[in-house]
Amino acid sequence: MGLPSKRRTKQSKRERASHFALVETSLTTCSHCKRKILPHRVCPHCGYYRGREVLKLETILGKKTQRRAEEKKAKTSEHHH
Ligand SMILES: [Zn+2]
């Protein structure tokens, strides 16, 4: 019942363990800002991919910060009541 019926030898254990090693993450440099980024992805620092701007990061970040400020205002007003 759920127990190994045969003893595994050291060799078979080591053969199985030959696939356990972690592979080092490969990084490429952004062609626009020269920072280390993941390959085949839009650069998270400048929003560029293959030499052109794909993401408008400043607008996205601006919206996020605005939202946070509004949340903070709401929280403080709740606290006041
Ligand atoms: Zn970049």
PDB file of the backbone (N, CA, C, O) and the ligand in Angstrom, with CONECT records:
HET     ZN  A 101       1
ATOM      1  N   MET A   1       0.847  -1.208   0.000  1.00  0.00           N
ATOM      2  CA  MET A   1       0.000   0.000   0.000  1.00  0.00           C
ATOM      3  C   MET A   1       0.875   1.248   0.000  1.00  0.00           C
ATOM      4  O   MET A   1       1.253   1.754   1.057  1.00  0.00           O
ATOM      5  N   GLY A   2       1.190   1.736  -1.186  1.00  0.00           N
ATOM      6  CA  GLY A   2       1.915   2.986  -1.305  1.00  0.00           C
ATOM      7  C   GLY A   2       3.357   2.935  -0.871  1.00  0.00           C
ATOM      8  O   GLY A   2       3.999   3.976  -0.737  1.00  0.00           O
ATOM      9  N   LEU A   3       3.872   1.765  -0.651  1.00  0.00           N
ATOM     10  CA  LEU A   3       5.287   1.660  -0.277  1.00  0.00           C
ATOM     11  C   LEU A   3       6.093   1.123  -1.452  1.00  0.00           C
ATOM     12  O   LEU A   3       5.606   0.290  -2.215  1.00  0.00           O
ATOM     13  N   PRO A   4       7.311   1.594  -1.593  1.00  0.00           N
ATOM     14  CA  PRO A   4       8.143   1.091  -2.693  1.00  0.00           C
ATOM     15  C   PRO A   4       8.452  -0.386  -2.495  1.00  0.00           C
ATOM     16  O   PRO A   4       8.934  -0.806  -1.443  1.00  0.00           O
ATOM     17  N   SER A   5       8.161  -1.161  -3.534  1.00  0.00           N
ATOM     18  CA  SER A   5       8.312  -2.607  -3.410  1.00  0.00           C
ATOM     19  C   SER A   5       9.758  -3.056  -3.564  1.00  0.00           C
ATOM     20  O   SER A   5      10.159  -4.102  -3.053  1.00  0.00           O
ATOM     21  N   LYS A   6      10.552  -2.223  -4.298  1.00  0.00           N
ATOM     22  CA  LYS A   6      11.954  -2.590  -4.503  1.00  0.00           C
ATOM     23  C   LYS A   6      12.850  -1.448  -4.041  1.00  0.00           C
ATOM     24  O   LYS A   6      12.515  -0.276  -4.212  1.00  0.00           O
ATOM     25  N   ARG A   7      13.969  -1.793  -3.466  1.00  0.00           N
ATOM     26  CA  ARG A   7      14.949  -0.796  -3.027  1.00  0.00           C
ATOM     27  C   ARG A   7      15.610  -0.153  -4.230  1.00  0.00           C
ATOM     28  O   ARG A   7      16.049  -0.851  -5.144  1.00  0.00           O
ATOM     29  N   ARG A   8      15.687   1.187  -4.241  1.00  0.00           N
ATOM     30  CA  ARG A   8      16.372   1.894  -5.328  1.00  0.00           C
ATOM     31  C   ARG A   8      17.851   1.962  -5.011  1.00  0.00           C
ATOM     32  O   ARG A   8      18.222   2.315  -3.891  1.00  0.00           O
ATOM     33  N   THR A   9      18.686   1.639  -5.947  1.00  0.00           N
ATOM     34  CA  THR A   9      20.138   1.666  -5.721  1.00  0.00           C
ATOM     35  C   THR A   9      20.642   3.101  -5.745  1.00  0.00           C
ATOM     36  O   THR A   9      19.969   3.998  -6.251  1.00  0.00           O
ATOM     37  N   LYS A  10      21.838   3.311  -5.190  1.00  0.00           N
ATOM     38  CA  LYS A  10      22.475   4.622  -5.230  1.00  0.00           C
ATOM     39  C   LYS A  10      22.563   5.122  -6.662  1.00  0.00           C
ATOM     40  O   LYS A  10      22.329   6.297  -6.948  1.00  0.00           O
ATOM     41  N   GLN A  11      22.911   4.194  -7.564  1.00  0.00           N
ATOM     42  CA  GLN A  11      23.112   4.568  -8.968  1.00  0.00           C
ATOM     43  C   GLN A  11      21.808   5.075  -9.583  1.00  0.00           C
ATOM     44  O   GLN A  11      21.810   6.094 -10.273  1.00  0.00           O
ATOM     45  N   SER A  12      20.697   4.380  -9.343  1.00  0.00           N
ATOM     46  CA  SER A  12      19.433   4.797  -9.953  1.00  0.00           C
ATOM     47  C   SER A  12      18.987   6.141  -9.375  1.00  0.00           C
ATOM     48  O   SER A  12      18.417   6.970 -10.084  1.00  0.00           O
ATOM     49  N   LYS A  13      19.256   6.351  -8.061  1.00  0.00           N
ATOM     50  CA  LYS A  13      18.923   7.629  -7.436  1.00  0.00           C
ATOM     51  C   LYS A  13      19.728   8.749  -8.088  1.00  0.00           C
ATOM     52  O   LYS A  13      19.196   9.815  -8.398  1.00  0.00           O
ATOM     53  N   ARG A  14      21.014   8.492  -8.291  1.00  0.00           N
ATOM     54  CA  ARG A  14      21.898   9.509  -8.883  1.00  0.00           C
ATOM     55  C   ARG A  14      21.544   9.769 -10.355  1.00  0.00           C
ATOM     56  O   ARG A  14      21.655  10.896 -10.837  1.00  0.00           O
ATOM     57  N   GLU A  15      21.131   8.748 -11.039  1.00  0.00           N
ATOM     58  CA  GLU A  15      20.712   8.909 -12.442  1.00  0.00           C
ATOM     59  C   GLU A  15      19.484   9.812 -12.525  1.00  0.00           C
ATOM     60  O   GLU A  15      19.385  10.670 -13.403  1.00  0.00           O
ATOM     61  N   ARG A  16      18.548   9.604 -11.595  1.00  0.00           N
ATOM     62  CA  ARG A  16      17.341  10.444 -11.548  1.00  0.00           C
ATOM     63  C   ARG A  16      17.744  11.876 -11.191  1.00  0.00           C
ATOM     64  O   ARG A  16      17.219  12.833 -11.758  1.00  0.00           O
ATOM     65  N   ALA A  17      18.690  12.018 -10.238  1.00  0.00           N
ATOM     66  CA  ALA A  17      19.104  13.341  -9.759  1.00  0.00           C
ATOM     67  C   ALA A  17      19.893  14.122 -10.803  1.00  0.00           C
ATOM     68  O   ALA A  17      20.134  15.315 -10.622  1.00  0.00           O
ATOM     69  N   SER A  18      20.294  13.479 -11.880  1.00  0.00           N
ATOM     70  CA  SER A  18      21.067  14.169 -12.915  1.00  0.00           C
ATOM     71  C   SER A  18      20.249  15.265 -13.578  1.00  0.00           C
ATOM     72  O   SER A  18      20.825  16.138 -14.227  1.00  0.00           O
ATOM     73  N   HIS A  19      18.919  15.254 -13.440  1.00  0.00           N
ATOM     74  CA  HIS A  19      18.055  16.264 -14.049  1.00  0.00           C
ATOM     75  C   HIS A  19      17.604  17.315 -13.037  1.00  0.00           C
ATOM     76  O   HIS A  19      16.814  18.191 -13.389  1.00  0.00           O
ATOM     77  N   PHE A  20      18.081  17.255 -11.785  1.00  0.00           N
ATOM     78  CA  PHE A  20      17.587  18.154 -10.733  1.00  0.00           C
ATOM     79  C   PHE A  20      18.235  19.533 -10.750  1.00  0.00           C
ATOM     80  O   PHE A  20      17.679  20.483 -10.201  1.00  0.00           O
ATOM     81  N   ALA A  21      19.394  19.653 -11.370  1.00  0.00           N
ATOM     82  CA  ALA A  21      20.142  20.912 -11.311  1.00  0.00           C
ATOM     83  C   ALA A  21      19.342  22.057 -11.928  1.00  0.00           C
ATOM     84  O   ALA A  21      18.665  21.872 -12.939  1.00  0.00           O
ATOM     85  N   LEU A  22      19.421  23.255 -11.309  1.00  0.00           N
ATOM     86  CA  LEU A  22      18.736  24.444 -11.817  1.00  0.00           C
ATOM     87  C   LEU A  22      19.573  25.080 -12.913  1.00  0.00           C
ATOM     88  O   LEU A  22      20.802  25.101 -12.858  1.00  0.00           O
ATOM     89  N   VAL A  23      18.871  25.596 -13.905  1.00  0.00           N
ATOM     90  CA  VAL A  23      19.558  26.262 -15.013  1.00  0.00           C
ATOM     91  C   VAL A  23      19.650  27.754 -14.717  1.00  0.00           C
ATOM     92  O   VAL A  23      18.682  28.361 -14.260  1.00  0.00           O
ATOM     93  N   GLU A  24      20.796  28.332 -14.975  1.00  0.00           N
ATOM     94  CA  GLU A  24      20.986  29.764 -14.745  1.00  0.00           C
ATOM     95  C   GLU A  24      20.094  30.564 -15.691  1.00  0.00           C
ATOM     96  O   GLU A  24      19.992  30.246 -16.876  1.00  0.00           O
ATOM     97  N   THR A  25      19.446  31.611 -15.158  1.00  0.00           N
ATOM     98  CA  THR A  25      18.559  32.431 -15.972  1.00  0.00           C
ATOM     99  C   THR A  25      19.369  33.216 -16.995  1.00  0.00           C
ATOM    100  O   THR A  25      20.356  33.866 -16.651  1.00  0.00           O
ATOM    101  N   SER A  26      18.951  33.153 -18.237  1.00  0.00           N
ATOM    102  CA  SER A  26      19.672  33.885 -19.277  1.00  0.00           C
ATOM    103  C   SER A  26      19.082  35.282 -19.417  1.00  0.00           C
ATOM    104  O   SER A  26      17.864  35.450 -19.479  1.00  0.00           O
ATOM    105  N   LEU A  27      19.956  36.281 -19.466  1.00  0.00           N
ATOM    106  CA  LEU A  27      19.522  37.664 -19.597  1.00  0.00           C
ATOM    107  C   LEU A  27      20.162  38.296 -20.823  1.00  0.00           C
ATOM    108  O   LEU A  27      21.285  37.964 -21.200  1.00  0.00           O
ATOM    109  N   THR A  28      19.433  39.204 -21.430  1.00  0.00           N
ATOM    110  CA  THR A  28      19.999  39.999 -22.516  1.00  0.00           C
ATOM    111  C   THR A  28      19.989  41.464 -22.093  1.00  0.00           C
ATOM    112  O   THR A  28      19.345  41.828 -21.108  1.00  0.00           O
ATOM    113  N   THR A  29      20.695  42.290 -22.830  1.00  0.00           N
ATOM    114  CA  THR A  29      20.688  43.724 -22.523  1.00  0.00           C
ATOM    115  C   THR A  29      19.689  44.425 -23.432  1.00  0.00           C
ATOM    116  O   THR A  29      19.560  44.087 -24.609  1.00  0.00           O
ATOM    117  N   CYS A  30      18.985  45.405 -22.873  1.00  0.00           N
ATOM    118  CA  CYS A  30      18.025  46.192 -23.647  1.00  0.00           C
ATOM    119  C   CYS A  30      18.783  47.005 -24.698  1.00  0.00           C
ATOM    120  O   CYS A  30      19.819  47.608 -24.413  1.00  0.00           O
ATOM    121  N   SER A  31      18.243  47.007 -25.914  1.00  0.00           N
ATOM    122  CA  SER A  31      18.914  47.735 -26.999  1.00  0.00           C
ATOM    123  C   SER A  31      18.755  49.240 -26.836  1.00  0.00           C
ATOM    124  O   SER A  31      19.477  50.012 -27.467  1.00  0.00           O
ATOM    125  N   HIS A  32      17.805  49.667 -25.984  1.00  0.00           N
ATOM    126  CA  HIS A  32      17.541  51.096 -25.829  1.00  0.00           C
ATOM    127  C   HIS A  32      18.224  51.673 -24.591  1.00  0.00           C
ATOM    128  O   HIS A  32      18.924  52.680 -24.692  1.00  0.00           O
ATOM    129  N   CYS A  33      18.031  51.048 -23.414  1.00  0.00           N
ATOM    130  CA  CYS A  33      18.581  51.616 -22.176  1.00  0.00           C
ATOM    131  C   CYS A  33      19.763  50.810 -21.644  1.00  0.00           C
ATOM    132  O   CYS A  33      20.353  51.176 -20.627  1.00  0.00           O
ATOM    133  N   LYS A  34      20.125  49.688 -22.341  1.00  0.00           N
ATOM    134  CA  LYS A  34      21.311  48.882 -22.019  1.00  0.00           C
ATOM    135  C   LYS A  34      21.247  48.212 -20.647  1.00  0.00           C
ATOM    136  O   LYS A  34      22.283  47.845 -20.091  1.00  0.00           O
ATOM    137  N   ARG A  35      20.049  48.050 -20.099  1.00  0.00           N
ATOM    138  CA  ARG A  35      19.930  47.361 -18.820  1.00  0.00           C
ATOM    139  C   ARG A  35      19.647  45.881 -19.059  1.00  0.00           C
ATOM    140  O   ARG A  35      19.199  45.500 -20.141  1.00  0.00           O
ATOM    141  N   LYS A  36      19.908  45.046 -18.051  1.00  0.00           N
ATOM    142  CA  LYS A  36      19.693  43.605 -18.163  1.00  0.00           C
ATOM    143  C   LYS A  36      18.197  43.314 -18.141  1.00  0.00           C
ATOM    144  O   LYS A  36      17.499  43.705 -17.206  1.00  0.00           O
ATOM    145  N   ILE A  37      17.707  42.628 -19.171  1.00  0.00           N
ATOM    146  CA  ILE A  37      16.288  42.275 -19.234  1.00  0.00           C
ATOM    147  C   ILE A  37      16.129  40.825 -19.668  1.00  0.00           C
ATOM    148  O   ILE A  37      17.069  40.212 -20.173  1.00  0.00           O
ATOM    149  N   LEU A  38      14.924  40.279 -19.468  1.00  0.00           N
ATOM    150  CA  LEU A  38      14.626  38.933 -19.932  1.00  0.00           C
ATOM    151  C   LEU A  38      14.485  38.938 -21.451  1.00  0.00           C
ATOM    152  O   LEU A  38      13.909  39.874 -22.005  1.00  0.00           O
ATOM    153  N   PRO A  39      14.996  37.913 -22.137  1.00  0.00           N
ATOM    154  CA  PRO A  39      14.892  37.889 -23.590  1.00  0.00           C
ATOM    155  C   PRO A  39      13.450  37.710 -24.079  1.00  0.00           C
ATOM    156  O   PRO A  39      12.636  37.085 -23.398  1.00  0.00           O
ATOM    157  N   HIS A  40      13.139  38.249 -25.239  1.00  0.00           N
ATOM    158  CA  HIS A  40      11.828  38.159 -25.887  1.00  0.00           C
ATOM    159  C   HIS A  40      10.730  38.786 -25.053  1.00  0.00           C
ATOM    160  O   HIS A  40       9.583  38.339 -25.077  1.00  0.00           O
ATOM    161  N   ARG A  41      11.096  39.851 -24.296  1.00  0.00           N
ATOM    162  CA  ARG A  41      10.084  40.573 -23.532  1.00  0.00           C
ATOM    163  C   ARG A  41      10.307  42.069 -23.684  1.00  0.00           C
ATOM    164  O   ARG A  41      11.429  42.523 -23.909  1.00  0.00           O
ATOM    165  N   VAL A  42       9.228  42.828 -23.559  1.00  0.00           N
ATOM    166  CA  VAL A  42       9.351  44.282 -23.595  1.00  0.00           C
ATOM    167  C   VAL A  42      10.141  44.736 -22.377  1.00  0.00           C
ATOM    168  O   VAL A  42       9.918  44.248 -21.269  1.00  0.00           O
ATOM    169  N   CYS A  43      11.065  45.670 -22.581  1.00  0.00           N
ATOM    170  CA  CYS A  43      11.901  46.145 -21.479  1.00  0.00           C
ATOM    171  C   CYS A  43      11.034  46.821 -20.421  1.00  0.00           C
ATOM    172  O   CYS A  43      10.299  47.755 -20.741  1.00  0.00           O
ATOM    173  N   PRO A  44      11.104  46.364 -19.151  1.00  0.00           N
ATOM    174  CA  PRO A  44      10.284  46.971 -18.094  1.00  0.00           C
ATOM    175  C   PRO A  44      10.785  48.351 -17.664  1.00  0.00           C
ATOM    176  O   PRO A  44      10.078  49.079 -16.968  1.00  0.00           O
ATOM    177  N   HIS A  45      12.004  48.711 -18.078  1.00  0.00           N
ATOM    178  CA  HIS A  45      12.582  49.983 -17.653  1.00  0.00           C
ATOM    179  C   HIS A  45      12.182  51.111 -18.601  1.00  0.00           C
ATOM    180  O   HIS A  45      11.863  52.210 -18.146  1.00  0.00           O
ATOM    181  N   CYS A  46      12.195  50.856 -19.925  1.00  0.00           N
ATOM    182  CA  CYS A  46      11.906  51.919 -20.886  1.00  0.00           C
ATOM    183  C   CYS A  46      10.743  51.574 -21.818  1.00  0.00           C
ATOM    184  O   CYS A  46      10.298  52.433 -22.578  1.00  0.00           O
ATOM    185  N   GLY A  47      10.235  50.320 -21.776  1.00  0.00           N
ATOM    186  CA  GLY A  47       9.088  49.962 -22.607  1.00  0.00           C
ATOM    187  C   GLY A  47       9.420  49.741 -24.061  1.00  0.00           C
ATOM    188  O   GLY A  47       8.525  49.767 -24.907  1.00  0.00           O
ATOM    189  N   TYR A  48      10.677  49.526 -24.374  1.00  0.00           N
ATOM    190  CA  TYR A  48      11.080  49.324 -25.755  1.00  0.00           C
ATOM    191  C   TYR A  48      11.203  47.842 -26.074  1.00  0.00           C
ATOM    192  O   TYR A  48      11.606  47.049 -25.224  1.00  0.00           O
ATOM    193  N   TYR A  49      10.856  47.473 -27.301  1.00  0.00           N
ATOM    194  CA  TYR A  49      11.068  46.117 -27.784  1.00  0.00           C
ATOM    195  C   TYR A  49      11.445  46.192 -29.253  1.00  0.00           C
ATOM    196  O   TYR A  49      10.738  46.809 -30.050  1.00  0.00           O
ATOM    197  N   ARG A  50      12.544  45.571 -29.608  1.00  0.00           N
ATOM    198  CA  ARG A  50      13.087  45.543 -30.972  1.00  0.00           C
ATOM    199  C   ARG A  50      13.213  46.961 -31.543  1.00  0.00           C
ATOM    200  O   ARG A  50      12.846  47.224 -32.688  1.00  0.00           O
ATOM    201  N   GLY A  51      13.738  47.858 -30.716  1.00  0.00           N
ATOM    202  CA  GLY A  51      14.100  49.182 -31.207  1.00  0.00           C
ATOM    203  C   GLY A  51      12.983  50.190 -31.311  1.00  0.00           C
ATOM    204  O   GLY A  51      13.209  51.300 -31.793  1.00  0.00           O
ATOM    205  N   ARG A  52      11.766  49.843 -30.870  1.00  0.00           N
ATOM    206  CA  ARG A  52      10.712  50.863 -30.878  1.00  0.00           C
ATOM    207  C   ARG A  52       9.919  50.807 -29.574  1.00  0.00           C
ATOM    208  O   ARG A  52       9.895  49.782 -28.892  1.00  0.00           O
ATOM    209  N   GLU A  53       9.269  51.930 -29.236  1.00  0.00           N
ATOM    210  CA  GLU A  53       8.537  52.019 -27.982  1.00  0.00           C
ATOM    211  C   GLU A  53       7.203  51.303 -28.123  1.00  0.00           C
ATOM    212  O   GLU A  53       6.369  51.676 -28.948  1.00  0.00           O
ATOM    213  N   VAL A  54       7.008  50.264 -27.306  1.00  0.00           N
ATOM    214  CA  VAL A  54       5.776  49.482 -27.376  1.00  0.00           C
ATOM    215  C   VAL A  54       4.845  49.877 -26.238  1.00  0.00           C
ATOM    216  O   VAL A  54       3.628  49.947 -26.408  1.00  0.00           O
ATOM    217  N   LEU A  55       5.438  50.134 -25.073  1.00  0.00           N
ATOM    218  CA  LEU A  55       4.646  50.490 -23.895  1.00  0.00           C
ATOM    219  C   LEU A  55       4.922  51.937 -23.502  1.00  0.00           C
ATOM    220  O   LEU A  55       6.072  52.377 -23.483  1.00  0.00           O
ATOM    221  N   LYS A  56       3.861  52.668 -23.190  1.00  0.00           N
ATOM    222  CA  LYS A  56       4.037  54.014 -22.640  1.00  0.00           C
ATOM    223  C   LYS A  56       4.096  53.888 -21.120  1.00  0.00           C
ATOM    224  O   LYS A  56       3.084  54.001 -20.429  1.00  0.00           O
ATOM    225  N   LEU A  57       5.309  53.650 -20.620  1.00  0.00           N
ATOM    226  CA  LEU A  57       5.464  53.348 -19.194  1.00  0.00           C
ATOM    227  C   LEU A  57       5.156  54.557 -18.321  1.00  0.00           C
ATOM    228  O   LEU A  57       4.603  54.408 -17.231  1.00  0.00           O
ATOM    229  N   GLU A  58       5.501  55.733 -18.781  1.00  0.00           N
ATOM    230  CA  GLU A  58       5.291  56.941 -17.964  1.00  0.00           C
ATOM    231  C   GLU A  58       3.816  57.167 -17.684  1.00  0.00           C
ATOM    232  O   GLU A  58       3.438  57.511 -16.564  1.00  0.00           O
ATOM    233  N   THR A  59       2.967  56.971 -18.715  1.00  0.00           N
ATOM    234  CA  THR A  59       1.529  57.181 -18.523  1.00  0.00           C
ATOM    235  C   THR A  59       0.959  56.138 -17.570  1.00  0.00           C
ATOM    236  O   THR A  59       0.147  56.455 -16.701  1.00  0.00           O
ATOM    237  N   ILE A  60       1.401  54.869 -17.744  1.00  0.00           N
ATOM    238  CA  ILE A  60       0.914  53.799 -16.863  1.00  0.00           C
ATOM    239  C   ILE A  60       1.314  54.091 -15.416  1.00  0.00           C
ATOM    240  O   ILE A  60       0.493  54.004 -14.504  1.00  0.00           O
ATOM    241  N   LEU A  61       2.580  54.435 -15.222  1.00  0.00           N
ATOM    242  CA  LEU A  61       3.073  54.719 -13.874  1.00  0.00           C
ATOM    243  C   LEU A  61       2.352  55.920 -13.287  1.00  0.00           C
ATOM    244  O   LEU A  61       1.992  55.920 -12.110  1.00  0.00           O
ATOM    245  N   GLY A  62       2.142  56.946 -14.107  1.00  0.00           N
ATOM    246  CA  GLY A  62       1.446  58.151 -13.650  1.00  0.00           C
ATOM    247  C   GLY A  62       0.050  57.823 -13.152  1.00  0.00           C
ATOM    248  O   GLY A  62      -0.367  58.294 -12.093  1.00  0.00           O
ATOM    249  N   LYS A  63      -0.680  57.002 -13.928  1.00  0.00           N
ATOM    250  CA  LYS A  63      -2.028  56.609 -13.519  1.00  0.00           C
ATOM    251  C   LYS A  63      -1.989  55.868 -12.189  1.00  0.00           C
ATOM    252  O   LYS A  63      -2.816  56.112 -11.310  1.00  0.00           O
ATOM    253  N   LYS A  64      -1.014  54.952 -12.043  1.00  0.00           N
ATOM    254  CA  LYS A  64      -0.908  54.170 -10.813  1.00  0.00           C
ATOM    255  C   LYS A  64      -0.691  55.081  -9.608  1.00  0.00           C
ATOM    256  O   LYS A  64      -1.345  54.929  -8.577  1.00  0.00           O
ATOM    257  N   THR A  65       0.238  56.031  -9.750  1.00  0.00           N
ATOM    258  CA  THR A  65       0.546  56.915  -8.629  1.00  0.00           C
ATOM    259  C   THR A  65      -0.665  57.785  -8.306  1.00  0.00           C
ATOM    260  O   THR A  65      -0.952  58.059  -7.141  1.00  0.00           O
ATOM    261  N   GLN A  66      -1.383  58.224  -9.371  1.00  0.00           N
ATOM    262  CA  GLN A  66      -2.583  59.023  -9.134  1.00  0.00           C
ATOM    263  C   GLN A  66      -3.603  58.229  -8.326  1.00  0.00           C
ATOM    264  O   GLN A  66      -4.178  58.731  -7.360  1.00  0.00           O
ATOM    265  N   ARG A  67      -3.821  56.956  -8.746  1.00  0.00           N
ATOM    266  CA  ARG A  67      -4.768  56.097  -8.051  1.00  0.00           C
ATOM    267  C   ARG A  67      -4.383  55.960  -6.574  1.00  0.00           C
ATOM    268  O   ARG A  67      -5.228  56.061  -5.684  1.00  0.00           O
ATOM    269  N   ARG A  68      -3.082  55.726  -6.336  1.00  0.00           N
ATOM    270  CA  ARG A  68      -2.611  55.562  -4.960  1.00  0.00           C
ATOM    271  C   ARG A  68      -2.906  56.800  -4.131  1.00  0.00           C
ATOM    272  O   ARG A  68      -3.329  56.707  -2.979  1.00  0.00           O
ATOM    273  N   ALA A  69      -2.675  57.971  -4.739  1.00  0.00           N
ATOM    274  CA  ALA A  69      -2.911  59.219  -4.027  1.00  0.00           C
ATOM    275  C   ALA A  69      -4.386  59.339  -3.661  1.00  0.00           C
ATOM    276  O   ALA A  69      -4.731  59.744  -2.551  1.00  0.00           O
ATOM    277  N   GLU A  70      -5.268  58.973  -4.628  1.00  0.00           N
ATOM    278  CA  GLU A  70      -6.710  59.037  -4.362  1.00  0.00           C
ATOM    279  C   GLU A  70      -7.092  58.093  -3.229  1.00  0.00           C
ATOM    280  O   GLU A  70      -7.875  58.457  -2.352  1.00  0.00           O
ATOM    281  N   GLU A  71      -6.535  56.864  -3.246  1.00  0.00           N
ATOM    282  CA  GLU A  71      -6.811  55.893  -2.186  1.00  0.00           C
ATOM    283  C   GLU A  71      -6.389  56.437  -0.832  1.00  0.00           C
ATOM    284  O   GLU A  71      -7.106  56.298   0.158  1.00  0.00           O
ATOM    285  N   LYS A  72      -5.224  57.053  -0.801  1.00  0.00           N
ATOM    286  CA  LYS A  72      -4.714  57.612   0.446  1.00  0.00           C
ATOM    287  C   LYS A  72      -5.660  58.677   0.980  1.00  0.00           C
ATOM    288  O   LYS A  72      -5.955  58.731   2.174  1.00  0.00           O
ATOM    289  N   LYS A  73      -6.138  59.541   0.047  1.00  0.00           N
ATOM    290  CA  LYS A  73      -7.062  60.614   0.430  1.00  0.00           C
ATOM    291  C   LYS A  73      -8.322  60.009   1.040  1.00  0.00           C
ATOM    292  O   LYS A  73      -8.799  60.459   2.082  1.00  0.00           O
ATOM    293  N   ALA A  74      -8.869  58.955   0.360  1.00  0.00           N
ATOM    294  CA  ALA A  74     -10.089  58.299   0.834  1.00  0.00           C
ATOM    295  C   ALA A  74      -9.874  57.720   2.225  1.00  0.00           C
ATOM    296  O   ALA A  74     -10.726  57.857   3.103  1.00  0.00           O
ATOM    297  N   LYS A  75      -8.730  57.072   2.421  1.00  0.00           N
ATOM    298  CA  LYS A  75      -8.424  56.461   3.713  1.00  0.00           C
ATOM    299  C   LYS A  75      -8.352  57.508   4.822  1.00  0.00           C
ATOM    300  O   LYS A  75      -8.897  57.321   5.910  1.00  0.00           O
ATOM    301  N   THR A  76      -7.682  58.591   4.530  1.00  0.00           N
ATOM    302  CA  THR A  76      -7.526  59.638   5.562  1.00  0.00           C
ATOM    303  C   THR A  76      -8.865  60.240   5.921  1.00  0.00           C
ATOM    304  O   THR A  76      -9.122  60.554   7.083  1.00  0.00           O
ATOM    305  N   SER A  77      -9.763  60.410   4.876  1.00  0.00           N
ATOM    306  CA  SER A  77     -11.079  60.995   5.159  1.00  0.00           C
ATOM    307  C   SER A  77     -11.897  60.030   6.008  1.00  0.00           C
ATOM    308  O   SER A  77     -12.617  60.458   6.910  1.00  0.00           O
ATOM    309  N   GLU A  78     -11.790  58.707   5.722  1.00  0.00           N
ATOM    310  CA  GLU A  78     -12.498  57.720   6.529  1.00  0.00           C
ATOM    311  C   GLU A  78     -12.025  57.764   7.982  1.00  0.00           C
ATOM    312  O   GLU A  78     -12.816  57.686   8.922  1.00  0.00           O
ATOM    313  N   HIS A  79     -10.727  57.891   8.125  1.00  0.00           N
ATOM    314  CA  HIS A  79     -10.130  57.927   9.451  1.00  0.00           C
ATOM    315  C   HIS A  79     -10.644  59.123  10.236  1.00  0.00           C
ATOM    316  O   HIS A  79     -10.806  59.057  11.455  1.00  0.00           O
ATOM    317  N   HIS A  80     -10.900  60.217   9.524  1.00  0.00           N
ATOM    318  CA  HIS A  80     -11.297  61.458  10.169  1.00  0.00           C
ATOM    319  C   HIS A  80     -12.676  61.346  10.772  1.00  0.00           C
ATOM    320  O   HIS A  80     -12.943  61.963  11.802  1.00  0.00           O
ATOM    321  N   HIS A  81     -13.612  60.534  10.130  1.00  0.00           N
ATOM    322  CA  HIS A  81     -14.984  60.462  10.593  1.00  0.00           C
ATOM    323  C   HIS A  81     -15.164  59.639  11.792  1.00  0.00           C
ATOM    324  O   HIS A  81     -16.284  59.500  12.283  1.00  0.00           O
TER     325      HIS A  81
HETATM  326 ZN    ZN A 101      15.157  49.433 -21.930  1.00  0.00          ZN2+
END
